[in-house]
Amino acid sequence: MIYGEAEASEWKFERGIPDIFFWRSSSARCLSGGVSKLFLVDDETLKKVAALFGEDAVRVVEVLKGVDEITDIEIADKTQIRLNLVRKALYRFYDHSIVALRRSRDKETGWFIFNWRLQPDQLEGFILNQKRRVLEKLETRLEYEKSHEFYTCQTPGCKRFPFEEAFELLFKCPACNKPMMYLNNDRIVEILTRKIEHIKVP
């Protein structure tokens, strides 16, 4: 496996993970006006979750949070987003149970009407599931970093190689033909460890 400079950089680990994954559960007033003992459902948290699904999804959520129930056509009208894109965002939310769907039939046309509503109580499960996925990837990467030595020519844009591959290349960069030297990855290990510990804090 080969990682490029951008992948090995501190920026990737310090800023590449959405801060929603460092969320902590706590009691707070929820969107409905009641008190949620399990999950902080404020506008900021909701927006961060929606942002994981794209800019259109954020605008769709802005409409959903202000109503009890609404059709996809009405959402498209309010956001001025194309109906197919609104539906795409809604179904992505639906796949994660962030929204609920109620289907009814128009008595005059016979067509189905799709009514949508937010399910704030499902956000905790979604975030915890995503956190587990992020943790698995970080822990796999940490193990890889700890169990390998890396070599690089230190030329911007060139890749680093684990010892086994560098050895086969006779420690010469295949891109620029410069000699490769040992690359200390202690900083990457430190950042990965810190991120993992931060996410694991209950």
ABEGO torsion letter per residue (X at the ends): XBBBAAAABAAAAAAABBAAAABBBBBBBBAAGBBBAABBBBAAAAAAAAAAAEAAAAAAAAAAAABABBBAAAAAAAAGBBAAAAAAAAAAAAAAGABBBBBBBBAAAGBBBBBBBBBAAAAAAAAAAAAAAAAAAAAAAAAAAAABBBBBAGBBGBBBBBAAAAAAAGGBBAAAGBBBBBBBAAAAAAAAAAAAAAAABX
